[in-house]
Amino acid sequence: MPHGRPGVVYFARNSAMGDTADIPRTGNRVTFQDEYCFVCGKLNPIGLKLRFAYDRENRRATAEVTFGPEHQGWDGVVHGGILASVLDDVMAHSILTTDNLPITTKISVVYRKPVRVGETLHLEGTVEHLKSRTAVARATAYVVQDPGSDARDVRVEAEGTYYLDKPRGADKG
């Protein structure tokens, strides 16, 4: 993590990101308090508090989540916006395995099947392409029907493009 306050992640500002007037920043660096992230923040009282596992070699992040009735849209079905949020986060966390700090610029979500409240959803994000200032990642959200099987029941898929704070191979100082 770059220097600064503990728990604050910094992102460089780039004109390619478009209008950045409303993005929180200190000087010319975009900031956010990751402890209060809705998806992974430990201190967010209404957050999901997901914990990610990292595979640096395969540039992958994984997590599991079981949604409650407070996360539903239609009766018994998890809200699509919350599903998009967890997929965005698992993709961003996969990019963290490359020692880059991602900020979402575009996300595309395909809802294949409903996710029911109470189902355990497995999330997997993988970096597909990494350039000096951008990355593309993909994510899958699936349910395992039979714990003894490798069969995945894919419910939601996503692809995202991310602006990178620190280009690949840059000094860590």
C-alpha positions as CSV (number, residue, x, y, z in Angstrom):
1,M,0.0,0.0,0.0
2,P,1.3,3.5,-0.8
3,H,2.3,5.8,2.0
4,G,-0.5,7.7,3.8
5,R,-3.0,6.9,6.4
6,P,-3.5,3.2,7.3
7,G,-6.6,1.8,5.7
8,V,-6.8,4.4,3.0
9,V,-6.1,3.3,-0.6
10,Y,-4.8,5.9,-3.0
11,F,-5.4,6.1,-6.7
12,A,-3.7,8.4,-9.1
13,R,-6.0,10.7,-11.1
14,N,-6.1,10.4,-14.9
15,S,-7.9,12.6,-17.4
16,A,-8.9,9.4,-19.3
17,M,-11.2,8.7,-16.3
18,G,-13.4,11.5,-17.5
19,D,-15.0,14.1,-15.1
20,T,-13.3,13.4,-11.7
21,A,-14.7,16.4,-9.8
22,D,-16.9,14.3,-7.5
23,I,-14.3,11.6,-6.8
24,P,-12.9,12.0,-3.2
25,R,-9.2,13.0,-3.3
26,T,-6.3,14.4,-1.4
27,G,-4.4,16.7,-3.8
28,N,-4.3,14.8,-7.1
29,R,-4.7,11.3,-5.6
30,V,-8.1,9.6,-5.5
31,T,-8.8,8.1,-2.1
32,F,-11.3,5.8,-0.4
33,Q,-11.6,4.3,3.1
34,D,-11.5,0.6,2.4
35,E,-12.6,-0.3,6.0
36,Y,-16.0,1.1,5.0
37,C,-16.3,-0.6,1.6
38,F,-19.8,-2.1,1.3
39,V,-18.5,-5.4,0.1
40,C,-15.2,-6.0,2.0
41,G,-15.0,-3.3,4.7
42,K,-14.6,-4.6,8.2
43,L,-16.0,-1.5,9.9
44,N,-19.1,-1.0,7.7
45,P,-22.0,-1.8,10.0
46,I,-24.3,-2.7,7.0
47,G,-21.6,-4.1,4.8
48,L,-21.1,-7.7,3.6
49,K,-17.6,-8.0,5.2
50,L,-16.3,-10.5,2.5
51,R,-12.9,-11.9,3.0
52,F,-10.9,-12.7,-0.1
53,A,-8.3,-15.4,-0.8
54,Y,-5.6,-14.6,-3.3
55,D,-3.7,-16.6,-5.8
56,R,-0.9,-14.4,-7.1
57,E,0.5,-16.9,-9.6
58,N,-2.9,-17.2,-11.4
59,R,-3.8,-13.5,-10.7
60,R,-7.0,-14.7,-9.1
61,A,-9.2,-13.8,-6.0
62,T,-12.0,-15.8,-4.5
63,A,-14.6,-15.4,-1.8
64,E,-17.9,-16.9,-0.6
65,V,-21.0,-15.2,0.5
66,T,-24.5,-16.2,1.7
67,F,-27.1,-13.4,1.3
68,G,-29.9,-12.8,3.7
69,P,-33.4,-11.4,3.2
70,E,-32.1,-7.9,3.7
71,H,-30.2,-8.3,0.3
72,Q,-33.2,-9.3,-1.8
73,G,-34.9,-7.5,-4.7
74,W,-37.8,-9.6,-5.6
75,D,-39.2,-12.0,-3.0
76,G,-36.4,-14.5,-2.1
77,V,-34.0,-13.4,-5.0
78,V,-30.8,-11.4,-4.3
79,H,-30.8,-7.9,-5.7
80,G,-28.9,-7.6,-9.0
81,G,-27.1,-4.5,-7.9
82,I,-25.6,-6.3,-4.9
83,L,-24.5,-9.1,-7.1
84,A,-22.9,-6.6,-9.5
85,S,-21.1,-5.1,-6.5
86,V,-19.6,-8.3,-5.2
87,L,-18.5,-9.2,-8.8
88,D,-16.9,-5.8,-9.2
89,D,-15.0,-6.3,-5.9
90,V,-13.7,-9.8,-6.7
91,M,-12.4,-8.5,-10.0
92,A,-10.7,-5.6,-8.3
93,H,-9.2,-7.9,-5.7
94,S,-7.9,-10.1,-8.5
95,I,-6.0,-7.1,-9.8
96,L,-4.5,-6.5,-6.4
97,T,-2.5,-9.7,-7.0
98,T,-0.5,-7.8,-9.6
99,D,0.5,-5.1,-7.1
100,N,-1.7,-2.5,-8.9
101,L,-4.5,-0.6,-7.3
102,P,-7.7,-0.7,-9.5
103,I,-10.5,1.8,-9.9
104,T,-13.5,0.6,-11.9
105,T,-14.1,2.4,-15.2
106,K,-16.6,0.0,-16.8
107,I,-18.4,-3.2,-15.7
108,S,-20.7,-5.5,-17.7
109,V,-22.8,-8.1,-15.9
110,V,-24.7,-11.1,-17.3
111,Y,-27.4,-12.6,-15.0
112,R,-27.7,-16.2,-16.0
113,K,-30.0,-17.5,-13.2
114,P,-31.5,-16.0,-10.1
115,V,-29.4,-16.2,-6.9
116,R,-31.7,-17.2,-4.0
117,V,-31.5,-15.8,-0.5
118,G,-29.7,-18.4,1.7
119,E,-27.6,-19.9,-1.1
120,T,-23.9,-19.9,-0.7
121,L,-22.4,-18.1,-3.7
122,H,-18.8,-18.7,-4.7
123,L,-17.0,-15.7,-6.3
124,E,-14.0,-16.0,-8.5
125,G,-12.2,-13.1,-10.2
126,T,-9.3,-13.4,-12.7
127,V,-7.1,-10.8,-14.4
128,E,-7.5,-11.3,-18.2
129,H,-5.4,-8.5,-19.6
130,L,-2.9,-6.2,-17.9
131,K,-1.5,-3.1,-19.6
132,S,0.5,-0.2,-18.1
133,R,-2.5,1.8,-16.9
134,T,-5.6,-0.5,-17.4
135,A,-6.6,-4.0,-16.7
136,V,-9.5,-6.2,-17.8
137,A,-10.8,-8.8,-15.3
138,R,-13.6,-11.4,-15.4
139,A,-15.7,-12.8,-12.6
140,T,-18.0,-15.7,-12.1
141,A,-20.5,-16.2,-9.3
142,Y,-21.6,-19.8,-8.9
143,V,-23.4,-22.3,-6.6
144,V,-22.0,-25.7,-5.9
145,Q,-25.1,-28.1,-5.7
146,D,-23.1,-31.2,-4.6
147,P,-20.2,-30.4,-2.2
148,G,-18.4,-33.6,-3.4
149,S,-18.5,-32.4,-7.0
150,D,-16.6,-29.9,-9.0
151,A,-19.8,-29.0,-11.0
152,R,-20.6,-25.3,-10.9
153,D,-24.0,-23.8,-11.4
154,V,-23.1,-20.4,-12.8
155,R,-25.5,-17.7,-11.8
156,V,-23.8,-14.4,-12.8
157,E,-20.8,-13.4,-14.9
158,A,-19.1,-10.1,-15.3
159,E,-16.2,-8.4,-17.1
160,G,-14.7,-5.1,-15.9
161,T,-12.2,-2.6,-17.1
162,Y,-10.1,-0.9,-14.4
163,Y,-7.8,2.1,-14.3
164,L,-4.5,1.2,-12.5
165,D,-2.8,3.6,-10.0
166,K,0.6,2.1,-10.4
167,P,1.7,0.6,-13.7
168,R,3.0,-2.9,-13.8
169,G,6.7,-3.0,-13.0
170,A,6.8,0.4,-11.3
171,D,8.9,1.0,-8.2
172,K,7.1,0.2,-5.0
173,G,8.6,3.2,-3.1
